[in-house]
């Protein structure tokens, strides 16, 4: 069971980094037809779409990535506690 928690912990860690990459890349004019950008959005959009539906943009700023990173960080802490106990 600890192996499963360890794999989930590192998968969440990779997902957090991918979300941060989406946030940084959104500042640049990148072709959305680029295969790497499409892959990145294919991985991260299932997490971001439900948050976008619940939390509207405020003043042109979208907080969906911030909320997703915070929630994934909390889940990661739960996995870390399961690993250390």
C-alpha positions in Angstrom: 0.0 0.0 0.0 2.8 2.5 0.7 4.0 2.0 -2.9 0.5 3.1 -4.2 0.6 6.2 -2.0 4.1 7.0 -3.2 3.2 6.7 -6.8 0.1 8.9 -6.3 2.2 11.5 -4.4 4.6 11.8 -7.2 1.9 11.8 -9.9 0.2 14.7 -8.0 3.6 16.4 -7.9 4.0 16.1 -11.7 0.5 17.4 -12.2 1.2 20.4 -10.1 4.2 21.2 -12.2 2.1 20.8 -15.4 -0.5 23.2 -14.0 2.3 25.7 -13.3 3.6 25.3 -16.8 0.1 26.0 -18.2 0.0 29.2 -16.1 3.4 30.4 -17.3 2.7 29.5 -20.9 -0.5 31.4 -20.9 1.5 34.6 -20.7 3.0 34.0 -24.2 1.5 33.9 -27.6 1.8 30.2 -28.4 0.0 28.4 -31.2 -2.7 26.3 -29.6 -2.4 23.8 -32.4 1.1 22.9 -31.2 1.1 19.2 -30.3 2.9 19.8 -26.9 0.4 22.5 -26.0 -2.5 20.3 -26.9 -1.0 17.4 -24.8 -0.5 19.8 -21.9 -4.1 21.0 -22.1 -5.4 17.4 -22.5 -3.8 16.5 -19.2 -4.7 19.6 -17.2 -8.2 20.6 -18.6 -10.1 17.8 -16.9 -8.9 19.3 -13.6 -9.5 22.9 -14.5 -12.9 22.8 -16.2 -14.9 21.9 -13.0 -13.1 24.7 -11.1 -13.8 27.1 -14.0 -17.5 26.2 -13.8 -17.6 27.0 -10.1 -15.3 30.0 -9.8 -15.8 32.8 -12.3 -13.0 35.1 -13.4 -12.7 38.2 -11.3 -11.6 41.3 -13.1 -10.1 39.3 -16.0 -8.1 37.1 -13.6 -8.8 33.4 -13.4 -8.0 31.6 -10.2 -8.6 28.1 -11.4 -5.0 27.1 -11.6 -4.3 28.5 -8.1 -7.2 26.6 -6.6 -6.2 23.4 -8.4 -2.7 23.6 -7.1 -3.9 24.3 -3.5 -6.3 21.4 -3.6 -3.8 19.0 -5.1 -1.3 20.2 -2.5 -3.7 19.3 0.3 -4.3 15.9 -1.3 -0.6 15.4 -1.5 -0.2 16.2 2.2 -2.8 13.4 3.0 -0.7 11.0 0.9 2.4 12.1 2.7 0.8 11.5 6.1 -0.2 8.0 4.9 3.3 7.3 3.9 4.9 8.4 7.1 2.5 6.7 9.4 
